[in-house]
Amino acid sequence: MSDNTGPQSAYSVGAPRRERADAARNRARILDAAERLFHEHGVDSVSMDQLAQAAQVGKGTLFRRFGDKAGLAVALLDSREARLQAAVLSGPPPLGPGAPPAERLTAFLTAYADFLDAHLDLLHMSETARPGARYRIGSYRLWHRHVEWLLGQARPDLDATVLAHALLAPLAADQRMALRDEVPLDRLRAGVTELARSVLAGR
């Protein structure tokens, strides 16, 4: 078995692009306004006109920079996802390196269930903005690669690519939004853990 730190290249995000000072200020104002308005009114209730007015920027600037509310949601999620990514790459086990792959897998799935509930409105907006959006955004591809790699380490005989999608399916924001009242977080955490153990056991 190779070392279980994970495929480091899969998590590379590259060097940040340099911004002009005025562009950086506009970006910060827009994100601050979006954070506040989304928190106060909910993501679905806030219009791009309201966001532009609150950020004191032209609507054209807002659309050029982020495209739509889904683009804003992705931008707001970036720093939150970076913290989870850091825990996966270099945090303590079992989420981070140092634990057996099977333990890391269940630790990641339960950590992501917590992350999903904490940021459900933003994740729902980013994943459902257009058909298939969930599977095209960089964060999903990142988490899929991580789950795929852990499955491959734990059970090289399995089709890790397909099964990684299957293990992440219960953690889709659209499904969680529909079932949150029916399935509380503790049941979701227990369910994805049992699903992962069943897959690893070949059941």
ZIFENWO-V116350 format. One record per run of one state. SS is the DSSP state (a for helix, b for strand, c for the rest). FROM is the first residue (numbers start at 0). TO is the last residue. If there is no record, write none. Layout:
# ZIFENWO-V116350
ss = (SS,SS)
from = (FROM,FROM)
to = (TO,TO)
This chain:
# ZIFENWO-V116350
ss = (c,a,c,a,c,a,c,a,c,a,c,a,c,a,c,a,c,a,c,a,c,a,c,a,c,a,c)
from = (0,7,11,20,41,42,45,47,55,58,66,68,90,100,118,119,128,132,136,137,154,159,169,172,179,184,201)
to = (6,10,19,40,41,44,46,54,57,65,67,89,99,117,118,127,131,135,136,153,158,168,171,178,183,200,202)
